Amino acid sequence: MAEAQTSLGILWRALPTLWRVAVAGIVAYRAEMVIWILSATLPLVMLALWDAAAAGGPLEGFGQVDFARYFAVTMVVRQLTGAWIIWELNYAVRSGSLSPQLLKPVNPLVYNLFETIAAIPWRLFVLVPVCAGFLAWRPEILFVPQMWRVALFMVSVVLAFAVAWLVQALFGALAFWFEQAMGIYSVHFALWSFFSGYIVPMALLPSWVAALARWLPFYASLGVPVDVLLGRAGPWEVGAQIGWVLLLTFGLQAAWTRGVRRYGAVGA
């Protein structure tokens, strides 16, 4: 108990420094960050495809305006929930650079979390001209959602970010045991692209597939806040997000603890 209180005290005192270092890192690599942001604009490509498909009439209730709104919100949510910890953790474990990080008083996972959060304002800043172009093309995508949906959307975005970050951290921890952790994650990413709503709205999937996908972590990490804001999801889906956050937190804690022990045991 005393050890836990000491760790929390160290973390609390380190928060301002962690935030300054994280922001400085994002500013230093701002060009790389812009490229990363623009690479996550696949929803624009998907919008062009689905917009053409809906030119002859609505598809399962989705007309051209509905597709424009859906992929506009998806693009924003994607930028708010994106993470990259799997690449950093995988490299740190395989290269041995994790060793000096483990000697610091703050867990390397915590630093990455701060770094990821610090990048969100920069992502949104770069996204402004993209959204402006979006509105110039389709001004009818503007809409006023109900206030309770806006509030639930904000909660859902935070939970989606947590799910996305925890999933990546968990896959990154696999590097303690597998050399091909990135390959395993690539399979996950392919499934995520389809079942999260990233490339196809959930309403366009077969009913039994959509019913299953709504309770998977893929959808919880992106599609839920999108559908909440657009009136296609509600508190039940947000509840599922909370469940995934708790489950993934326990899973990451167990994987990290055992992985670090194994990492130290082989002399890394």
Secondary structure, DSSP 8 states (H G I E B T S, - for coil): -HHHHHHHHHHHHHHHHHHHHHHHHHHHTHHHHHHHHHTT-HHHHHHHHHHHHGGGS-BTTB-HHHHHHHHHHHHHHHHHH---HHHHHHHHHHHSTHHHHHTSSS-HHHHHHHHHHHHHHHHHHHHHHHHHHHHHH-GGG-----HHHHHHHHHHHHHHHHHHHHHHHHHHHGGGT-TTHHHHHHHHHHHHHHHSSSSS-GGGS-HHHHHHHTTSHHHHTTHHHHHHHTTS--HHHHHHHHHHHHHHHHHHHHHHHHHHHHHHHTT-
